[in-house]
């Protein structure tokens, strides 16, 4: 029988043998072989979407399950803060501060009620510990180390993120707070107050260009909160409505309003005062119109056009009799 190298040199297509896919339940037997091991794609929607859509009912269900009457986020932080973690060496390198799912359930069965302050002698069985762990994973507090698996009673490794619950509680409160409804005239009046001393305008650099009479999205959100008496989340919604209406604009023509603290991000908005960005079609001079007049812009473009015409004329072929 010809060797693969000989077959390849003779022009015969050679197909390398690859092992068949091994089912997770049979082959892996509940063990993490590292990020990208077989079976990861089956759970692809795992924790990436968990914890982002928590509403009041789910949070109340979690509090009832854990019998927490006070601060839910603080109690969960105390519970998960006591879970022992370690560093695990896997194929693709070490995973720090992780705990296996089966070991986490062992710890919850033995220490969960005491860590939560249950003083009536109630003990957890493994089914109740698994239900509590799944609820915490749904709130984003238990995350697979590679972000590709749901919680399982197996030797898959997870990180503990107790702060994610506080973020979910804030998001639930923001979703229940309805944003103020403002018409076009009300938005215009609000923007007029903003431009007439409501927000202190300054000169800032963004993408190697300096813009005058500009402010950050974070400053706008704080000012809108004070004016409307709404949450920061709803202030950002009002800022987005002002941007869509053309009352404010991003200095780099971005389409989204964002509550960001600095001009390094795409959250830079500039008051609409009749100034535009005029890119020169003949050279690389762009985004300068906030600092110069429109007449200077047109003069620059006319000069560039004259130079371009001279260059083109010098390259035209000469015609005439010999």
C-alpha positions in Angstrom: 0.0 0.0 0.0 1.4 3.4 -1.0 2.3 5.8 1.8 0.4 9.1 2.2 3.4 11.1 1.0 3.7 8.9 -2.2 0.0 9.2 -2.9 0.2 13.0 -2.5 3.1 13.3 -4.9 1.3 11.2 -7.5 -1.7 13.6 -7.4 -4.1 11.4 -5.5 -6.2 13.3 -2.9 -5.3 12.2 0.6 -7.9 12.7 3.4 -6.4 12.7 6.9 -8.3 10.6 9.5 -9.9 12.6 12.3 -11.5 11.0 15.3 -15.3 11.2 15.5 -16.9 13.7 17.9 -17.4 12.3 21.4 -20.7 13.0 23.1 -20.3 15.2 26.2 -22.1 12.8 28.5 -20.1 9.8 27.5 -16.7 11.0 26.6 -16.0 14.0 28.8 -17.8 12.6 31.8 -18.2 16.0 33.2 -14.7 17.3 33.0 -13.2 20.6 31.7 -10.4 20.0 29.2 -9.9 23.7 28.7 -11.6 26.3 26.5 -12.9 24.9 23.3 -13.2 21.3 24.4 -15.8 19.1 22.8 -19.4 19.9 23.7 -18.8 23.6 24.4 -20.8 24.7 21.3 -23.9 22.8 22.7 -24.0 25.2 25.5 -23.0 28.2 23.5 -25.7 30.6 24.8 -24.7 30.0 28.4 -23.6 32.7 30.7 -23.0 35.3 28.0 -26.7 36.1 28.2 -27.2 35.3 31.9 -27.6 38.0 34.4 -28.4 40.6 31.8 -32.2 40.2 31.8 -32.9 39.9 35.5 -36.3 41.4 36.4 -37.9 42.1 39.7 -39.8 38.7 39.7 -36.6 36.7 39.2 -34.7 38.6 41.9 -37.6 38.1 44.3 -37.6 34.4 43.5 -33.9 34.2 44.2 -34.3 36.1 47.5 -37.2 33.7 48.5 -35.1 30.7 47.6 -32.2 31.8 49.7 -34.6 33.2 52.5 -32.9 36.6 52.4 -35.0 39.5 53.7 -32.4 42.2 53.8 -29.8 43.3 51.2 -29.8 40.5 48.6 -26.6 41.6 46.9 -24.7 41.9 50.2 -25.9 38.5 51.4 -24.9 36.8 48.2 -21.5 38.4 48.3 -21.0 37.0 51.8 -22.1 33.6 50.7 -19.9 33.4 47.6 -17.0 35.1 49.4 -16.6 32.1 51.7 -16.4 29.5 48.9 -12.8 28.2 48.6 -11.3 28.7 45.1 -8.0 27.6 43.6 -5.8 27.8 40.5 -6.2 24.9 38.0 -3.7 24.1 35.3 -5.4 23.1 32.0 -4.4 22.6 28.4 -4.6 26.2 27.5 -3.0 27.6 30.6 -4.0 28.2 34.2 -7.5 29.3 35.4 -7.2 31.4 38.6 -9.7 31.6 41.4 -12.0 28.9 40.1 -14.1 26.1 41.7 -15.5 23.0 40.1 -19.3 22.8 39.9 -19.4 19.5 41.9 -17.1 20.9 44.6 -19.2 24.1 44.8 -22.3 22.0 45.4 -20.5 19.9 48.1 -19.6 23.2 49.9 -23.1 24.6 49.6 -24.7 21.4 51.0 -22.3 21.5 54.0 -22.0 25.3 54.6 -24.8 27.1 52.6 -27.4 27.5 55.4 -24.8 28.6 58.0 -23.3 31.2 55.5 -26.8 32.6 54.9 -27.5 32.8 58.6 -30.2 30.1 58.8 -30.4 29.4 62.5 -33.4 26.9 62.5 -31.2 23.9 61.8 -32.4 23.5 58.2 -30.0 21.6 56.0 -29.6 21.6 52.2 -29.7 18.5 50.1 -27.9 18.4 46.8 -31.0 19.1 44.8 -31.7 22.4 46.7 -28.0 23.4 46.5 -28.1 22.8 42.7 -31.3 24.9 42.4 -29.6 27.7 44.3 -26.5 27.5 42.2 -28.5 27.6 39.0 -30.4 30.7 40.2 -27.1 32.4 41.1 -25.7 31.5 37.7 -28.8 33.0 36.1 -28.1 36.2 38.0 -24.5 36.2 36.6 -22.8 35.4 39.9 -21.5 32.0 38.8 -19.7 32.1 35.4 -17.9 29.3 33.5 -14.2 30.1 33.3 -14.3 30.2 29.5 -17.8 31.6 29.4 -19.2 28.7 27.3 -21.1 26.4 29.7 -24.1 26.6 31.9 -23.8 25.5 35.5 -23.5 21.7 35.9 -22.9 19.3 38.8 -19.6 18.2 37.2 -15.9 19.0 37.1 -16.4 22.1 35.0 -14.7 25.2 36.5 -16.5 28.4 37.4 -15.6 31.8 38.6 -17.6 33.6 41.3 -18.8 37.1 40.4 -21.0 38.3 43.4 -20.9 41.9 42.2 -22.9 41.0 39.1 -26.0 40.7 41.2 -25.8 44.3 42.3 -25.6 45.3 38.7 -28.7 43.2 37.8 -30.6 44.9 40.7 -29.8 48.3 39.3 -30.8 47.3 35.8 -34.1 45.9 37.1 -34.8 49.2 38.9 -34.0 51.2 35.8 -36.3 49.1 33.6 -39.2 49.8 36.0 -38.5 53.6 35.9 -40.3 54.9 32.8 -38.4 57.7 30.9 -40.0 61.1 30.6 -41.9 61.7 27.4 -40.8 64.9 25.7 -42.0 66.3 22.5 -40.0 68.1 19.8 -40.6 71.5 21.3 -39.7 70.4 24.8 -36.5 68.8 23.6 -35.7 72.0 21.7 -36.2 74.1 24.8 -34.1 71.7 26.9 -31.3 71.9 24.4 -31.5 75.7 24.4 -31.0 75.7 28.1 -28.2 73.3 27.8 -26.4 75.5 25.2 -27.1 78.8 27.1 -24.9 78.0 30.1 -26.5 74.8 31.2 -23.4 72.8 30.4 -19.9 74.3 30.5 -18.5 73.9 27.0 -14.8 73.4 26.5 -12.1 72.4 24.0 -11.3 68.7 23.9 -9.2 66.4 21.8 -10.8 63.4 20.1 -9.0 61.1 17.5 -6.1 63.6 17.2 -8.4 66.5 16.4 -9.3 69.3 18.8 -12.9 70.4 19.1 -14.2 73.6 20.7 -17.6 74.2 22.3 -18.0 70.5 23.1 -18.9 68.4 26.2 -19.0 64.8 27.1 -22.0 62.4 27.2 -21.4 61.9 30.9 -21.7 65.7 31.6 -24.9 65.8 29.5 -26.4 62.8 31.4 -25.7 64.4 34.8 -27.2 67.7 33.7 -30.3 66.0 32.3 -30.7 64.1 35.6 -30.8 67.4 37.5 -33.2 69.0 35.1 -35.7 66.2 34.7 -35.3 64.5 38.1 -34.9 61.1 36.4 -32.5 58.2 36.6 -29.2 58.2 34.7 -30.5 55.4 32.5 -33.5 57.6 31.4 -31.3 60.7 31.1 -29.3 58.7 28.5 -32.5 57.9 26.7 -33.3 61.6 26.5 -29.8 62.4 25.2 -30.3 59.8 22.5 -33.6 61.5 21.5 -31.9 64.8 21.3 -29.2 63.3 19.1 -31.8 61.7 16.8 -33.6 65.1 16.5 -30.3 66.8 15.5 -30.3 69.1 18.5 -26.8 67.8 19.5 -24.3 65.9 17.5 -21.3 63.8 17.9 -18.1 65.5 16.9 -17.1 62.5 14.8 -20.6 62.0 13.4 -21.3 58.9 15.4 -25.0 57.8 15.5 -25.2 56.8 19.2 -25.4 58.9 22.4 -23.5 57.2 25.2 -23.0 58.1 28.9 -19.2 58.0 29.0 -16.8 60.0 31.2 -14.2 61.1 28.7 -13.5 62.1 25.2 -11.5 59.0 24.5 -14.8 57.2 23.9 -17.4 57.7 21.2 -19.6 59.5 23.7 -18.5 63.0 22.7 -21.4 65.3 21.8 -21.1 68.9 20.6 -23.7 71.7 20.8 -25.3 72.4 17.4 -24.4 76.0 16.7 -24.5 76.0 12.9 -21.0 74.7 12.6 -20.2 71.6 10.5 -17.3 69.4 9.7 -16.1 70.2 6.1 -13.7 67.5 4.9 -11.5 68.7 2.0 -12.0 66.5 -1.1 -8.5 67.3 -2.3 -6.3 66.6 0.8 -6.3 64.9 4.1 -7.4 68.0 6.1 -10.6 67.0 7.8 -12.7 67.8 10.9 -11.5 71.3 11.4 -14.6 73.4 10.9 -15.4 73.8 14.6 -12.3 76.0 14.9 -12.5 78.1 11.7 -15.2 79.9 9.7 -17.0 78.5 6.7 -15.4 81.2 4.5 -11.9 79.9 5.5 -13.0 76.4 4.7 -14.2 77.3 1.2 -11.0 79.3 0.6 -8.9 76.3 1.6 -10.9 74.0 -0.8 -10.6 76.5 -3.6 -6.8 76.6 -3.2 -6.6 72.9 -3.2 -8.8 72.7 -6.3 -6.5 75.2 -8.1 -3.4 73.2 -7.2 -5.1 70.0 -8.4 -6.0 71.6 -11.7 -2.4 72.7 -12.3 -1.2 69.2 -11.5 -3.7 67.7 -14.0 -2.8 70.2 -16.7 0.9 69.4 -16.4 0.1 65.7 -17.1 -2.1 66.2 -20.1 -0.6 65.1 -23.4 0.4 67.9 -25.7 -1.3 67.9 -29.1 -0.3 69.8 -32.3 1.5 69.4 -35.6 5.1 68.3 -35.7 
